[in-house]
Amino acid sequence: MKELAYAQAGTVADALAAMRRHPGAMYLAGGTTVVDLLREGVFTPEVVVDIGRLPLREVQVGRDVTTIGALVPNSDLAWNPAIKAMFPALSQALLSGASGQIRNMATTGGNLLQRTRCPYYRELTAACNRRSPGTGCAALDGFNRSHAILGGSDHCIATHPSDFAVALTALDARVQVLGAEGEREIPITAFYLQPGDTPARETVLEPGELILGVRLPHSESARHSHYVKVRDRQSFEFALASAAVAAEVSEGVWRNVRVALGGVATVPWRARTAEQTLEGRRPSAALFTAAAEGELAGARPRRHNAFKVPLLRQTLNAALSGLADLA
Ligand SMILES: Cc1cc2nc3c(=O)[nH]c(=O)nc-3n(C[C@H](O)[C@H](O)[C@H](O)COP(=O)(O)OP(=O)(O)OC[C@H]3O[C@@H](n4cnc5c(N)ncnc54)[C@H](O)[C@@H]3O)c2cc1C
């Protein structure tokens, strides 16, 4: 049995200092990802640094921006009245994920850094470049029904599993982080890395950097946002396809359109091509189909996941139709 040391951080400075003292250590927040992957032997740190007591549990609604602390539980955030009113897609995405019990434990920062549900990533005897660089990707020629049709490479086609991150991507969120070099803010569209030939590097975070929170700009578009998730069963299941959409409506025309897709890509997927198709136009079924077709032009389905192409078309259509009804 491998030994694992536990350290508890009382302050943000303590947390960073512990990471400096123990290179390769791992933060522990709600533990709903970390504990599973420690048990399965996918994570093998020598030290975990528990950040659960840090004062990062507030949702602060400012004049132009709302800041969500890294330790705000997913359930508190989903039911927060200001979040429901100003960012409905965020609340809907959170409530579509996991179960009530898991959402009570899961945190804002932890949700962003949860790991793929690719079964080969979690199976130590399988080739997986994301878990063990250089070993190959068993999913390419294996059972790849749940895998990505967008953003994959010849080294990895694992999907990003977070519903929350998809909504944040449509809402122009920024991730606040603190590390040895000080504090920085990263647009969420630049936070995740597509696998390319280095799938093990999933985000731009430097070793030891701590997520302090997420900042969301206020906008009319965000107030008119909507999330639709399609999965194998109605609860406690990850997305096969999902879409977060937002738009401002002015004289029947859509402006500041935002579209992000989940369940189909290696990162929460900002659908810029679809946005360009929809921007400044009157919503219609034909327009929604054109938006989906444009985005899907770059899709690369595999043996078992070609069904995601029509499924994504329908999912985006449902999300955009829902948005049109709201308007
Ligand atoms: C059965 C099951 C079903 C699920 N279904 C869904 C679903 O349908 N949709 C969905 O989106 N999610 C789903 N999840 C995932 C769940 O949302 C995540 O496990 C959870 O959000 C992770 O948050 P946590 O606080 O528990 O993170 P932890 O497990 O504590 O940490 C996860 C990762 O984040 C790092 N970390 C945590 N906080 C910070 C921080 N502040 N700064 C830097 N690094 C940090 C940790 O080191 C670790 O690498 C499911 C999980 C389970 C177990």
The ligand as a Gaussian input file, in Angstrom:
#p B3LYP/6-31G(d) Opt

LIG

0 1
 C      -20.834000       9.661000      -9.527000
 C      -20.478000      11.023000     -10.039000
 C      -21.288000      11.630000     -10.999000
 C      -20.966000      12.899000     -11.481000
 N      -21.733000      13.477000     -12.450000
 C      -21.386000      14.695000     -12.951000
 C      -22.141000      15.322000     -13.996000
 O      -23.154000      14.788000     -14.473000
 N      -21.722000      16.524000     -14.451000
 C      -20.621000      17.167000     -13.947000
 O      -20.278000      18.262000     -14.402000
 N      -19.878000      16.591000     -12.978000
 C      -20.236000      15.391000     -12.474000
 N      -19.481000      14.813000     -11.497000
 C      -18.198000      15.422000     -11.134000
 C      -18.285000      16.330000      -9.937000
 O      -18.991000      17.499000     -10.313000
 C      -16.838000      16.652000      -9.549000
 O      -16.293000      15.480000      -8.978000
 C      -16.753000      17.793000      -8.578000
 O      -17.268000      18.976000      -9.122000
 C      -15.304000      18.026000      -8.161000
 O      -15.303000      19.003000      -7.139000
 P      -14.579000      18.694000      -5.756000
 O      -14.638000      19.927000      -4.957000
 O      -15.108000      17.455000      -5.128000
 O      -13.094000      18.492000      -6.300000
 P      -11.916000      17.583000      -5.729000
 O      -12.218000      16.165000      -5.984000
 O      -11.540000      17.963000      -4.352000
 O      -10.757000      18.088000      -6.719000
 C      -10.816000      17.860000      -8.111000
 C       -9.545000      18.409000      -8.755000
 O       -9.478000      19.804000      -8.601000
 C       -8.304000      20.208000      -7.885000
 N       -8.725000      21.367000      -7.097000
 C       -9.852000      21.461000      -6.345000
 N      -10.000000      22.715000      -5.900000
 C       -8.944000      23.428000      -6.379000
 C       -8.547000      24.798000      -6.276000
 N       -9.269000      25.711000      -5.617000
 N       -7.407000      25.196000      -6.904000
 C       -6.663000      24.295000      -7.605000
 N       -7.005000      22.994000      -7.733000
 C       -8.124000      22.575000      -7.132000
 C       -7.888000      18.988000      -7.101000
 O       -6.502000      18.980000      -6.824000
 C       -8.260000      17.883000      -8.097000
 O       -7.276000      17.796000      -9.087000
 C      -19.802000      13.558000     -10.976000
 C      -19.023000      12.972000      -9.987000
 C      -19.345000      11.701000      -9.511000
 C      -18.471000      11.086000      -8.452000

